[in-house]
Amino acid sequence: MDKNFGEGANFRNRKMEEHINETLIFMVQYIDDNQFDKLFERCKPLLKKAVRKKRYIKGYDQDDLWQEACECFVEVTKKYDRTRGMCFSQYVSLSLDNHFNRLRRWNNALKRKSNLEALSLDGLVDRAGQHIMGSSKELTPPEAVIVKESMSEYSEVLSKFEQIVSMLYMEGYSYDEISTELNCSREKVMNAKHRCSQKYKNLFMNR
């Protein structure tokens, strides 16, 4: 009897939690997007669980994975549709699983195609040196050293995702092409590119 009562209480608590989340996501989408922070705090345990559960991807540290989870959550709040029969918490968990699985497949595809070196510092220097120096001429050895040091400093402040976006953008890919290549939204790519530009300005133009 006590066990049944406890299970019933837990069920009611879960329903209440889901109801609060549903109310908040409705407000974020249609009424007051200032409620986003409150919704995020309530769902933060789901994000932490997703990162902690099985999220080892070579080249990504915990901060990178947490950033990926947060960016995924932002997309979730825009795409969630309650009429599809799934509560918000379930949709968040499923979306996080799908996002990290896509990220892992992308990482594995890079390995198979032997393109990981394109994301290395040397690859960035080889392709972006002229952009950093503001010239299309061949770099002299002293200039190459300066570029490599600059790119090393720049690369350290970028997340793994930002490095990939920056590299593809330097290769001439459009936002749409990058979003297709990385299987993410165009807005996410644009936001990452904006962060790259801001970090570059903070490093080299505000000194």
Backbone as a printed PyTorch tensor [residue, N CA C, xyz], in Angstrom:
tensor([[[  0.8340,  -1.2050,   0.0000],
         [  0.0000,   0.0000,   0.0000],
         [  0.8640,   1.2490,   0.0000]],

        [[  1.8740,   1.2430,   0.9070],
         [  2.7820,   2.3830,   0.9860],
         [  3.5550,   2.5460,  -0.3140]],

        [[  3.9580,   1.4060,  -0.9020],
         [  4.6990,   1.4500,  -2.1580],
         [  3.8470,   2.0590,  -3.2570]],

        [[  2.5920,   1.6470,  -3.3340],
         [  1.6990,   2.1960,  -4.3480],
         [  1.4790,   3.6910,  -4.1440]],

        [[  1.3750,   4.0690,  -2.8780],
         [  1.1870,   5.4910,  -2.5800],
         [  2.4050,   6.2860,  -3.0320]],

        [[  3.6180,   5.7310,  -2.7640],
         [  4.8510,   6.4090,  -3.1540],
         [  4.9740,   6.5420,  -4.6530]],

        [[  4.6130,   5.4630,  -5.3650],
         [  4.6780,   5.5090,  -6.8250],
         [  3.6780,   6.5160,  -7.3770]],

        [[  2.4990,   6.5790,  -6.7600],
         [  1.5000,   7.5390,  -7.1940],
         [  1.9610,   8.9730,  -6.9730]],

        [[  2.6210,   9.2080,  -5.8370],
         [  3.1220,  10.5530,  -5.5280],
         [  4.2150,  10.9400,  -6.5270]],

        [[  5.1050,  10.0080,  -6.8410],
         [  6.1720,  10.2850,  -7.8060],
         [  5.5990,  10.6000,  -9.1860]],

        [[  4.5670,   9.8580,  -9.5630],
         [  3.9290,  10.0910, -10.8610],
         [  3.3160,  11.4890, -10.9070]],

        [[  2.6300,  11.8670,  -9.8130],
         [  2.0110,  13.1900,  -9.7700],
         [  3.0640,  14.2910,  -9.8100]],

        [[  4.1920,  14.0460,  -9.1180],
         [  5.2780,  15.0370,  -9.1270],
         [  5.8550,  15.2070, -10.5270]],

        [[  6.0390,  14.0770, -11.2310],
         [  6.5640,  14.1550, -12.5940],
         [  5.6080,  14.9000, -13.5100]],

        [[  4.3260,  14.6270, -13.3510],
         [  3.3240,  15.3160, -14.1660],
         [  3.3360,  16.8260, -13.8900]],

        [[  3.5040,  17.1730, -12.5930],
         [  3.5630,  18.5830, -12.2370],
         [  4.8050,  19.2420, -12.8440]],

        [[  5.9380,  18.5390, -12.7880],
         [  7.1730,  19.0730, -13.3730],
         [  7.0090,  19.2700, -14.8750]],

        [[  6.4060,  18.2950, -15.5320],
         [  6.1870,  18.4040, -16.9730],
         [  5.2450,  19.5610, -17.2960]],

        [[  4.2290,  19.7300, -16.4570],
         [  3.2770,  20.8200, -16.6810],
         [  3.9760,  22.1790, -16.5770]],

        [[  4.8520,  22.3300, -15.5940],
         [  5.5960,  23.5890, -15.4350],
         [  6.4780,  23.8430, -16.6500]],

        [[  7.1710,  22.7850, -17.1120],
         [  8.0310,  22.9350, -18.2860],
         [  7.2180,  23.2920, -19.5260]],

        [[  6.0650,  22.6460, -19.6750],
         [  5.2060,  22.9370, -20.8180],
         [  4.7320,  24.3890, -20.7870]],

        [[  4.4140,  24.8630, -19.6030],
         [  3.9690,  26.2460, -19.4650],
         [  5.0960,  27.2090, -19.8250]],

        [[  6.3030,  26.9080, -19.3490],
         [  7.4460,  27.7830, -19.6130],
         [  7.8190,  27.7970, -21.0920]],

        [[  7.8290,  26.6260, -21.7360],
         [  8.2120,  26.6000, -23.1550],
         [  7.1620,  27.3150, -23.9950]],

        [[  5.8970,  27.2230, -23.5970],
         [  4.8480,  27.9710, -24.3050],
         [  5.0930,  29.4730, -24.1840]],

        [[  5.4630,  29.9130, -22.9910],
         [  5.7240,  31.3390, -22.7810],
         [  6.9470,  31.7980, -23.5760]],

        [[  8.0010,  30.9740, -23.5800],
         [  9.2150,  31.3170, -24.3220],
         [  8.9240,  31.4550, -25.8110]],

        [[  8.1170,  30.5480, -26.3390],
         [  7.8530,  30.5370, -27.7760],
         [  6.8590,  31.6090, -28.2170]],

        [[  5.9010,  31.9620, -27.3560],
         [  4.8050,  32.8070, -27.8230],
         [  4.5620,  34.0950, -27.0280]],

        [[  5.0600,  34.1570, -25.7870],
         [  4.6580,  35.2840, -24.9430],
         [  5.8490,  36.0760, -24.4030]],

        [[  6.7420,  35.4080, -23.6980],
         [  7.8010,  36.1130, -22.9770],
         [  9.0870,  35.2940, -23.0220]],

        [[  9.9990,  35.6360, -23.9570],
         [ 11.2280,  34.8570, -24.0630],
         [ 12.1900,  35.1150, -22.9070]],

        [[ 11.8400,  36.0400, -22.0120],
         [ 12.6540,  36.2340, -20.8100],
         [ 12.5410,  35.0430, -19.8480]],

        [[ 11.5640,  34.1770, -20.1000],
         [ 11.4060,  32.9820, -19.2780],
         [ 12.4010,  31.8850, -19.6610]],

        [[ 13.2140,  32.1440, -20.6920],
         [ 14.1600,  31.1280, -21.1680],
         [ 15.1150,  30.7010, -20.0560]],

        [[ 15.6580,  31.6640, -19.3040],
         [ 16.6280,  31.3240, -18.2640],
         [ 16.0260,  30.4000, -17.2190]],

        [[ 14.7770,  30.6510, -16.8690],
         [ 14.1110,  29.7940, -15.8800],
         [ 13.9320,  28.3820, -16.4310]],

        [[ 13.5550,  28.2860, -17.7030],
         [ 13.3880,  26.9800, -18.3330],
         [ 14.7290,  26.2590, -18.4270]],

        [[ 15.7590,  27.0040, -18.7810],
         [ 17.0910,  26.4070, -18.8840],
         [ 17.5490,  25.8320, -17.5480]],

        [[ 17.3430,  26.5900, -16.4650],
         [ 17.7540,  26.1110, -15.1390],
         [ 17.0080,  24.8320, -14.7710]],

        [[ 15.7340,  24.7550, -15.1110],
         [ 14.9600,  23.5550, -14.8000],
         [ 15.4450,  22.3550, -15.6010]],

        [[ 15.9030,  22.5990, -16.8300],
         [ 16.3200,  21.4970, -17.7070],
         [ 17.8150,  21.2200, -17.6430]],

        [[ 18.5580,  22.0230, -16.8930],
         [ 20.0070,  21.8520, -16.8230],
         [ 20.4180,  20.4330, -16.4130]],

        [[ 19.7130,  19.7690, -15.4660],
         [ 20.0970,  18.3860, -15.1290],
         [ 20.0390,  17.4440, -16.3330]],

        [[ 19.0910,  17.6640, -17.2630],
         [ 19.0220,  16.8260, -18.4620],
         [ 20.2540,  17.0250, -19.3340]],

        [[ 20.7210,  18.2710, -19.4450],
         [ 21.8970,  18.5600, -20.2460],
         [ 23.1420,  17.9530, -19.6080]],

        [[ 23.2650,  18.0990, -18.2840],
         [ 24.4200,  17.5340, -17.5830],
         [ 24.4410,  16.0110, -17.7110]],

        [[ 23.2720,  15.4030, -17.6100],
         [ 23.1770,  13.9510, -17.7470],
         [ 23.5890,  13.5040, -19.1400]],

        [[ 23.1700,  14.2570, -20.1540],
         [ 23.4920,  13.9060, -21.5370],
         [ 24.9930,  13.9990, -21.7870]],

        [[ 25.6310,  15.0260, -21.2370],
         [ 27.0700,  15.2030, -21.4170],
         [ 27.8410,  14.1220, -20.6580]],

        [[ 27.3560,  13.7980, -19.4640],
         [ 28.0700,  12.8610, -18.5990],
         [ 27.8650,  11.4070, -19.0060]],

        [[ 26.7240,  11.1020, -19.6080],
         [ 26.2970,   9.7200, -19.8180],
         [ 27.2820,   8.8920, -20.6390]],

        [[ 27.6000,   9.3270, -21.8430],
         [ 28.4570,   8.5200, -22.7260],
         [ 29.1460,   9.4070, -23.7400]],

        [[ 29.3550,  10.6400, -23.3550],
         [ 29.7530,  11.6350, -24.3360],
         [ 31.2580,  11.7970, -24.4310]],

        [[ 31.9580,  10.7650, -24.8520],
         [ 33.3700,  10.9610, -25.1660],
         [ 33.5070,  11.0350, -26.6730]],

        [[ 33.9610,  12.1590, -27.1460],
         [ 34.2370,  12.3440, -28.5580],
         [ 35.6410,  12.9100, -28.6680]],

        [[ 36.4910,  12.2430, -29.3800],
         [ 37.8910,  12.6470, -29.4650],
         [ 38.0000,  14.0810, -29.9580]],

        [[ 38.7920,  14.8620, -29.2410],
         [ 38.9830,  16.2520, -29.6150],
         [ 38.0520,  17.2120, -28.9050]],

        [[ 37.0780,  16.6790, -28.1690],
         [ 36.1230,  17.5090, -27.4440],
         [ 36.3320,  17.3170, -25.9460]],

        [[ 36.5920,  18.4100, -25.2220],
         [ 36.6530,  18.2950, -23.7700],
         [ 35.2570,  18.5610, -23.1990]],

        [[ 35.1450,  18.5200, -21.8760],
         [ 33.8350,  18.6760, -21.2440],
         [ 33.2170,  20.0460, -21.5190]],

        [[ 34.0490,  21.0630, -21.5810],
         [ 33.5240,  22.4020, -21.8880],
         [ 32.9400,  22.4480, -23.2920]],

        [[ 33.6170,  21.8190, -24.2520],
         [ 33.1100,  21.7680, -25.6240],
         [ 31.7660,  21.0490, -25.6740]],

        [[ 31.6890,  19.9150, -24.9680],
         [ 30.4540,  19.1350, -24.9720],
         [ 29.3160,  19.8930, -24.2960]],

        [[ 29.6450,  20.6130, -23.2240],
         [ 28.6190,  21.3990, -22.5410],
         [ 28.1130,  22.5080, -23.4600]],

        [[ 29.0120,  23.1370, -24.1800],
         [ 28.6010,  24.1810, -25.1180],
         [ 27.7130,  23.6070, -26.2120]],

        [[ 28.0640,  22.4290, -26.7050],
         [ 27.2300,  21.7750, -27.7160],
         [ 25.8400,  21.4940, -27.1590]],

        [[ 25.7820,  21.0180, -25.9090],
         [ 24.4950,  20.7120, -25.2850],
         [ 23.6510,  21.9760, -25.1330]],

        [[ 24.2860,  23.0780, -24.7330],
         [ 23.5540,  24.3360, -24.5570],
         [ 23.0320,  24.8590, -25.8870]],

        [[ 23.8450,  24.7720, -26.9300],
         [ 23.4080,  25.2260, -28.2480],
         [ 22.2680,  24.3600, -28.7720]],

        [[ 22.3500,  23.0660, -28.4940],
         [ 21.2690,  22.1670, -28.8820],
         [ 19.9820,  22.5420, -28.1560]],

        [[ 20.0910,  22.8950, -26.8850],
         [ 18.8980,  23.2610, -26.1130],
         [ 18.2310,  24.5030, -26.6950]],

        [[ 19.0360,  25.4730, -27.1190],
         [ 18.4840,  26.6810, -27.7420],
         [ 17.6640,  26.3090, -28.9770]],

        [[ 18.2120,  25.3960, -29.7990],
         [ 17.4960,  24.9600, -30.9910],
         [ 16.2110,  24.2290, -30.6210]],

        [[ 16.2710,  23.4410, -29.5620],
         [ 15.1030,  22.6710, -29.1130],
         [ 13.9460,  23.6050, -28.7550]],

        [[ 14.2560,  24.7010, -28.0590],
         [ 13.1920,  25.6200, -27.6470],
         [ 12.5120,  26.2620, -28.8540]],

        [[ 13.2020,  26.3240, -29.9800],
         [ 12.6160,  26.9110, -31.1850],
         [ 11.7940,  25.8890, -31.9750]],

        [[ 12.1920,  24.6140, -31.8960],
         [ 11.5870,  23.5970, -32.7420],
         [ 10.4900,  22.7880, -32.0510]],

        [[ 10.4320,  22.8410, -30.7240],
         [  9.4840,  21.9860, -30.0100],
         [  8.0450,  22.2650, -30.4360]],

        [[  7.3140,  21.1870, -30.6730],
         [  5.9010,  21.2700, -31.0580],
         [  5.1120,  20.3140, -30.1700]],

        [[  4.3580,  20.8520, -29.2510],
         [  3.6440,  20.0220, -28.2630],
         [  2.5700,  19.1620, -28.9120]],

        [[  2.1400,  19.4890, -30.1230],
         [  1.0760,  18.7190, -30.7740],
         [  1.5700,  17.3720, -31.2900]],

        [[  2.8700,  17.1380, -31.2360],
         [  3.4070,  15.8760, -31.7450],
         [  3.3980,  14.7580, -30.7090]],

        [[  2.8460,  15.0430, -29.5410],
         [  2.6320,  13.9850, -28.5610],
         [  3.8120,  13.6520, -27.6790]],

        [[  4.8060,  14.5090, -27.6150],
         [  5.9630,  14.2550, -26.7630],
         [  6.1310,  15.4320, -25.8110]],

        [[  6.3130,  15.1350, -24.5140],
         [  6.4970,  16.2180, -23.5560],
         [  7.8550,  16.8770, -23.7800]],

        [[  8.0180,  18.0840, -23.2640],
         [  9.2190,  18.8620, -23.5350],
         [ 10.4760,  18.1680, -23.0220]],

        [[ 10.4220,  17.6110, -21.8320],
         [ 11.6030,  16.9480, -21.2590],
         [ 12.0530,  15.7770, -22.1290]],

        [[ 11.1030,  14.9920, -22.6160],
         [ 11.4390,  13.8760, -23.4980],
         [ 12.0650,  14.3770, -24.7930]],

        [[ 11.5170,  15.4690, -25.3100],
         [ 12.0330,  16.0300, -26.5640],
         [ 13.4570,  16.5470, -26.3750]],

        [[ 13.7250,  17.1740, -25.2350],
         [ 15.0770,  17.6520, -24.9380],
         [ 16.0560,  16.4830, -24.9080]],

        [[ 15.7080,  15.4270, -24.1790],
         [ 16.5980,  14.2690, -24.0600],
         [ 16.8460,  13.6020, -25.4120]],

        [[ 15.7880,  13.4280, -26.1980],
         [ 15.9240,  12.8050, -27.5100],
         [ 16.7810,  13.6740, -28.4360]],

        [[ 16.5610,  14.9760, -28.3970],
         [ 17.3170,  15.8860, -29.2600],
         [ 18.7950,  15.8850, -28.8920]],

        [[ 19.0980,  15.8330, -27.6080],
         [ 20.4920,  15.7720, -27.1680],
         [ 21.1560,  14.4880, -27.6450]],

        [[ 20.4470,  13.3740, -27.5160],
         [ 20.9840,  12.1000, -28.0140],
         [ 21.2770,  12.1790, -29.5050]],

        [[ 20.3200,  12.6850, -30.2550],
         [ 20.5030,  12.7870, -31.7070],
         [ 21.6470,  13.7240, -32.0630]],

        [[ 21.7430,  14.8290, -31.3380],
         [ 22.7880,  15.8100, -31.6240],
         [ 24.1740,  15.2140, -31.4030]],

        [[ 24.3660,  14.5590, -30.2720],
         [ 25.6860,  13.9900, -29.9810],
         [ 26.0070,  12.8180, -30.9010]],

        [[ 24.9910,  12.0590, -31.2900],
         [ 25.2270,  10.9750, -32.2490],
         [ 25.6510,  11.5200, -33.6030]],

        [[ 25.0120,  12.6150, -34.0470],
         [ 25.4330,  13.2520, -35.3030],
         [ 26.8490,  13.7840, -35.1950]],

        [[ 27.1660,  14.3760, -34.0470],
         [ 28.5050,  14.9240, -33.8350],
         [ 29.5450,  13.8050, -33.8780]],

        [[ 29.1990,  12.6730, -33.2890],
         [ 30.1240,  11.5350, -33.3050],
         [ 30.2910,  10.9880, -34.7210]],

        [[ 29.1870,  10.9190, -35.4750],
         [ 29.2890,  10.4310, -36.8520],
         [ 30.1270,  11.3850, -37.6940]],

        [[ 29.9500,  12.6830, -37.4830],
         [ 30.7440,  13.6650, -38.2150],
         [ 32.2250,  13.4960, -37.8950]],

        [[ 32.5230,  13.3090, -36.6100],
         [ 33.9060,  13.1300, -36.1820],
         [ 34.5020,  11.8790, -36.8050]],

        [[ 33.7240,  10.8070, -36.8350],
         [ 34.2110,   9.5530, -37.4310],
         [ 34.3870,   9.6850, -38.9380]],

        [[ 33.4930,  10.4520, -39.5750],
         [ 33.6080,  10.6590, -41.0180],
         [ 34.8870,  11.4160, -41.3550]],

        [[ 35.2300,  12.3690, -40.5190],
         [ 36.4700,  13.1040, -40.7350],
         [ 37.6770,  12.1780, -40.6440]],

        [[ 37.6160,  11.2600, -39.6940],
         [ 38.7190,  10.3120, -39.5630],
         [ 38.8200,   9.4320, -40.7920]],

        [[ 37.6530,   8.9410, -41.2460],
         [ 37.6700,   8.0460, -42.4060],
         [ 38.1930,   8.7510, -43.6420]],

        [[ 37.8910,  10.0170, -43.7850],
         [ 38.3270,  10.7580, -44.9610],
         [ 39.7120,  11.3740, -44.7740]],

        [[ 40.2940,  11.1170, -43.6010],
         [ 41.6380,  11.6370, -43.3030],
         [ 41.6900,  13.1560, -43.4160]],

        [[ 40.6250,  13.8120, -42.9570],
         [ 40.5810,  15.2680, -43.0500],
         [ 40.8250,  15.9520, -41.7140]],

        [[ 41.1380,  15.2030, -40.6750],
         [ 41.3370,  15.8280, -39.3830],
         [ 42.5030,  16.8090, -39.4080]],

        [[ 43.4920,  16.5360, -40.2820],
         [ 44.6140,  17.4410, -40.3330],
         [ 44.1910,  18.8290, -40.8130]],

        [[ 43.0640,  18.9140, -41.5210],
         [ 42.5850,  20.2170, -41.9930],
         [ 42.1300,  21.0880, -40.8350]],

        [[ 41.8330,  20.4540, -39.6960],
         [ 41.3860,  21.2080, -38.5350],
         [ 42.5260,  21.5030, -37.5820]],

        [[ 43.7180,  21.0320, -37.8910],
         [ 44.8630,  21.2710, -37.0320],
         [ 45.3540,  22.6970, -37.1920]],

        [[ 46.2210,  23.1080, -36.3130],
         [ 46.7840,  24.4520, -36.3890],
         [ 47.5270,  24.6600, -37.6910]],

        [[ 48.3080,  23.6730, -38.1170],
         [ 49.0430,  23.8190, -39.3670],
         [ 48.1000,  23.9990, -40.5390]],

        [[ 46.9750,  23.2630, -40.5150],
         [ 46.0050,  23.4110, -41.5900],
         [ 45.4000,  24.7990, -41.6150]],

        [[ 45.1080,  25.3190, -40.4370],
         [ 44.5780,  26.6780, -40.3640],
         [ 45.5760,  27.6860, -40.9060]],

        [[ 46.8440,  27.5140, -40.5400],
         [ 47.8740,  28.4390, -41.0050],
         [ 48.0420,  28.3610, -42.5100]],

        [[ 48.0980,  27.1320, -43.0450],
         [ 48.2930,  26.9650, -44.4820],
         [ 47.1990,  27.6420, -45.2800]],

        [[ 45.9490,  27.5600, -44.7900],
         [ 44.8240,  28.0640, -45.5530],
         [ 44.4330,  29.4800, -45.1810]],

        [[ 44.7210,  29.8920, -43.9420],
         [ 44.2280,  31.1830, -43.4700],
         [ 45.3180,  32.2230, -43.3130]],

        [[ 46.5520,  31.8470, -43.5440],
         [ 47.6470,  32.7860, -43.3290],
         [ 47.4630,  34.0830, -44.0660]],

        [[ 47.1080,  34.0110, -45.3340],
         [ 46.9340,  35.2250, -46.1250],
         [ 45.7780,  36.0630, -45.6140]],

        [[ 44.7190,  35.3770, -45.1040],
         [ 43.5800,  36.1250, -44.5710],
         [ 43.9970,  36.8920, -43.3240]],

        [[ 44.7800,  36.2450, -42.4600],
         [ 45.2040,  36.8860, -41.2230],
         [ 46.1020,  38.0790, -41.5180]],

        [[ 46.9820,  37.9370, -42.4950],
         [ 47.9150,  39.0070, -42.8320],
         [ 47.2730,  40.0870, -43.6830]],

        [[ 46.0580,  39.8160, -44.1980],
         [ 45.3800,  40.8080, -45.0090],
         [ 45.9710,  40.9490, -46.3890]],

        [[ 46.5840,  39.8860, -46.9010],
         [ 47.2230,  39.9570, -48.2110],
         [ 47.1750,  38.6060, -48.8610]],

        [[ 47.1870,  38.5760, -50.1920],
         [ 47.1540,  37.3100, -50.9140],
         [ 48.5450,  36.8780, -51.3620]],

        [[ 49.5830,  37.6470, -50.9810],
         [ 50.9360,  37.3000, -51.4100],
         [ 51.4630,  36.1150, -50.6090]],

        [[ 52.5320,  35.4980, -51.1230],
         [ 53.1790,  34.4260, -50.3890],
         [ 53.8380,  34.9950, -49.1360]],

        [[ 53.7710,  34.2380, -48.0370],
         [ 54.3490,  34.7090, -46.7880],
         [ 55.8430,  34.4680, -46.7580]],

        [[ 56.5740,  35.4440, -46.2220],
         [ 57.9980,  35.2410, -45.9760],
         [ 58.1360,  34.3930, -44.7210]],

        [[ 59.2890,  33.7550, -44.4850],
         [ 59.4700,  32.9480, -43.2660],
         [ 59.1570,  33.7120, -41.9810]],

        [[ 59.6210,  34.9770, -41.8160],
         [ 59.2670,  35.6980, -40.5890],
         [ 57.7600,  35.9180, -40.4620]],

        [[ 57.1030,  36.2320, -41.5930],
         [ 55.6610,  36.4270, -41.5650],
         [ 54.9470,  35.1340, -41.1950]],

        [[ 55.4400,  34.0240, -41.7130],
         [ 54.8240,  32.7310, -41.4110],
         [ 54.8890,  32.4270, -39.9250]],

        [[ 56.0000,  32.7930, -39.2800],
         [ 56.1410,  32.5820, -37.8410],
         [ 55.1140,  33.4190, -37.0840]],

        [[ 54.9470,  34.6840, -37.5170],
         [ 53.9790,  35.5750, -36.8730],
         [ 52.5630,  35.0260, -37.0190]],

        [[ 52.2530,  34.5580, -38.2360],
         [ 50.9310,  34.0040, -38.4870],
         [ 50.6810,  32.7790, -37.6190]],

        [[ 51.6750,  31.9160, -37.5340],
         [ 51.4990,  30.6870, -36.7540],
         [ 51.2760,  31.0130, -35.2780]],

        [[ 52.0130,  31.9710, -34.7540],
         [ 51.8290,  32.3640, -33.3570],
         [ 50.4460,  32.9880, -33.1550]],

        [[ 50.0320,  33.8230, -34.1070],
         [ 48.7160,  34.4580, -34.0040],
         [ 47.6010,  33.4240, -34.0650]],

        [[ 47.7190,  32.4850, -35.0040],
         [ 46.6910,  31.4680, -35.1550],
         [ 46.6520,  30.5240, -33.9710]],

        [[ 47.8160,  30.2990, -33.3510],
         [ 47.8530,  29.4450, -32.1670],
         [ 47.0440,  30.0810, -31.0480]],

        [[ 47.2370,  31.3770, -30.8670],
         [ 46.4980,  32.0970, -29.8310],
         [ 45.0080,  32.1220, -30.1570]],

        [[ 44.6860,  32.3490, -31.4220],
         [ 43.2960,  32.3940, -31.8550],
         [ 42.6190,  31.0370, -31.7100]],

        [[ 43.3290,  29.9770, -32.1200],
         [ 42.7570,  28.6360, -32.0840],
         [ 42.4180,  28.1990, -30.6700]],

        [[ 43.2120,  28.6450, -29.7040],
         [ 43.0110,  28.2220, -28.3200],
         [ 41.7100,  28.7410, -27.7220]],

        [[ 41.2090,  29.8660, -28.2460],
         [ 39.9830,  30.4360, -27.6690],
         [ 38.7290,  29.9570, -28.3900]],

        [[ 38.8920,  29.1740, -29.4650],
         [ 37.7390,  28.6570, -30.1980],
         [ 37.3500,  27.2800, -29.6900]],

        [[ 36.0660,  27.0220, -29.6370],
         [ 35.6080,  25.6680, -29.3580],
         [ 35.8710,  24.8010, -30.5860]],

        [[ 35.7210,  23.4880, -30.4320],
         [ 35.9460,  22.5930, -31.5650],
         [ 34.9780,  22.9020, -32.7040]],

        [[ 33.7280,  23.1500, -32.3510],
         [ 32.7310,  23.4570, -33.3830],
         [ 33.0860,  24.7590, -34.0990]],

        [[ 33.5220,  25.7650, -33.3390],
         [ 33.9080,  27.0350, -33.9450],
         [ 35.1100,  26.8690, -34.8720]],

        [[ 36.0460,  25.9970, -34.5050],
         [ 37.1940,  25.7300, -35.3670],
         [ 36.7460,  25.1460, -36.7010]],

        [[ 35.8020,  24.2010, -36.6410],
         [ 35.3240,  23.5680, -37.8680],
         [ 34.6160,  24.5870, -38.7510]],

        [[ 33.7370,  25.3870, -38.1360],
         [ 33.0150,  26.4080, -38.9050],
         [ 33.9910,  27.4030, -39.5210]],

        [[ 34.9530,  27.8480, -38.7210],
         [ 35.9370,  28.8070, -39.2160],
         [ 36.7330,  28.2250, -40.3710]],

        [[ 37.1240,  26.9640, -40.2410],
         [ 37.9110,  26.3220, -41.2910],
         [ 37.1120,  26.2100, -42.5880]],

        [[ 35.8740,  25.7530, -42.4970],
         [ 35.0450,  25.6020, -43.6930],
         [ 34.7410,  26.9560, -44.3280]],

        [[ 34.5230,  27.9690, -43.4860],
         [ 34.2530,  29.3070, -44.0160],
         [ 35.4660,  29.8400, -44.7760]],

        [[ 36.6570,  29.6010, -44.2310],
         [ 37.8790,  30.0190, -44.9140],
         [ 38.0860,  29.2650, -46.2200]],

        [[ 37.5370,  28.0440, -46.2720],
         [ 37.6560,  27.2490, -47.4960],
         [ 36.6740,  27.7170, -48.5700]],

        [[ 35.8010,  28.6690, -48.2110],
         [ 34.8760,  29.2100, -49.1990],
         [ 33.4720,  28.6510, -49.1330]],

        [[ 33.1670,  27.8320, -48.1160],
         [ 31.8200,  27.2850, -47.9700],
         [ 30.8580,  28.4020, -47.5490]],

        [[ 29.6380,  28.3610, -48.0490],
         [ 28.6050,  29.3030, -47.6250],
         [ 27.9920,  28.8170, -46.3130]],

        [[ 27.1880,  29.6900, -45.6600],
         [ 26.5140,  29.2820, -44.4330],
         [ 25.6250,  28.0610, -44.6780]],

        [[ 24.9000,  28.0710, -45.7770],
         [ 24.0130,  26.9520, -46.0840],
         [ 24.8080,  25.6670, -46.3080]],

        [[ 25.9260,  25.7750, -47.0090],
         [ 26.7540,  24.5950, -47.2700],
         [ 27.3470,  24.0490, -45.9760]],

        [[ 27.7630,  24.9510, -45.0880],
         [ 28.3250,  24.5010, -43.8070],
         [ 27.2470,  23.8350, -42.9620]],

        [[ 26.0470,  24.4170, -42.9320],
         [ 24.9690,  23.8240, -42.1380],
         [ 24.6050,  22.4380, -42.6590]],

        [[ 24.6440,  22.2610, -43.9840],
         [ 24.3810,  20.9410, -44.5670],
         [ 25.4960,  19.9720, -44.2310]],

        [[ 26.7310,  20.4290, -44.3270],
         [ 27.8940,  19.5810, -44.0520],
         [ 27.9110,  19.1130, -42.6010]],

        [[ 27.5390,  20.0110, -41.6750],
         [ 27.5820,  19.6970, -40.2460],
         [ 26.2360,  19.2290, -39.7020]],

        [[ 25.2270,  19.1890, -40.5790],
         [ 23.9020,  18.7190, -40.1840],
         [ 23.3500,  19.5150, -38.9990]],

        [[ 23.3890,  20.8390, -39.1470],
         [ 22.8490,  21.7030, -38.1090],
         [ 22.1540,  22.8810, -38.7880]],

        [[ 21.5640,  23.7560, -38.0040],
         [ 20.8250,  24.8700, -38.5840],
         [ 21.7710,  25.9500, -39.1080]],

        [[ 21.2700,  26.7100, -40.0790],
         [ 22.0430,  27.8360, -40.6190],
         [ 22.2970,  28.8690, -39.5230]],

        [[ 21.3210,  29.0510, -38.6460],
         [ 21.4630,  30.0200, -37.5650],
         [ 22.5990,  29.6380, -36.6240]],

        [[ 22.7380,  28.3470, -36.3450],
         [ 23.8160,  27.8940, -35.4650],
         [ 25.1730,  28.1960, -36.0940]],

        [[ 25.2740,  27.9780, -37.4140],
         [ 26.5250,  28.2700, -38.1210],
         [ 26.8230,  29.7680, -38.0690]],

        [[ 25.8110,  30.5830, -38.3230],
         [ 26.0040,  32.0320, -38.3080],
         [ 26.4160,  32.5150, -36.9170]],

        [[ 25.8090,  31.9480, -35.8790],
         [ 26.1710,  32.3280, -34.5110],
         [ 27.6160,  31.9530, -34.2000]],

        [[ 28.0290,  30.7630, -34.6640],
         [ 29.4090,  30.3220, -34.4270],
         [ 30.3970,  31.2280, -35.1590]],

        [[ 30.0560,  31.5730, -36.4090],
         [ 30.9260,  32.4670, -37.1800],
         [ 31.0170,  33.8410, -36.5120]],

        [[ 29.8990,  34.3110, -35.9760],
         [ 29.8980,  35.5950, -35.2730],
         [ 30.8020,  35.5300, -34.0430]],

        [[ 30.7330,  34.4210, -33.2960],
         [ 31.5920,  34.2750, -32.1180],
         [ 33.0630,  34.2610, -32.5230]],

        [[ 33.3600,  33.5800, -33.6450],
         [ 34.7430,  33.5420, -34.1380],
         [ 35.2320,  34.9530, -34.4470]],

        [[ 34.3950,  35.7290, -35.0980],
         [ 34.7770,  37.0960, -35.4660],
         [ 34.9920,  37.9550, -34.2210]],

        [[ 34.1010,  37.7960, -33.2370],
         [ 34.2350,  38.5740, -32.0100],
         [ 35.5110,  38.2060, -31.2580]],

        [[ 35.8210,  36.9190, -31.2070],
         [ 37.0280,  36.4760, -30.5150],
         [ 38.2780,  36.9750, -31.2380]],

        [[ 38.2180,  36.9810, -32.5670],
         [ 39.3380,  37.4910, -33.3450],
         [ 39.5520,  38.9750, -33.0720]],

        [[ 38.4570,  39.7430, -33.0580],
         [ 38.5590,  41.1780, -32.7970],
         [ 39.0940,  41.4440, -31.3960]],

        [[ 38.5960,  40.6570, -30.4300],
         [ 39.0570,  40.8480, -29.0470],
         [ 40.5440,  40.5640, -28.9000]],

        [[ 41.0410,  39.5920, -29.6660],
         [ 42.4500,  39.2110, -29.5660],
         [ 43.3680,  40.1840, -30.2790]],

        [[ 42.9890,  40.5890, -31.5010],
         [ 43.9490,  41.2750, -32.3630],
         [ 43.5970,  42.7280, -32.7040]],

        [[ 42.3680,  43.1460, -32.4190],
         [ 41.9910,  44.4920, -32.8400],
         [ 41.6780,  45.4100, -31.6630]],

        [[ 41.6330,  44.8510, -30.4600],
         [ 41.3330,  45.6750, -29.2900],
         [ 42.5400,  45.8180, -28.3700]],

        [[ 43.7190,  45.5680, -28.9150],
         [ 44.9160,  45.6410, -28.0860],
         [ 45.4640,  47.0570, -28.0690]]])
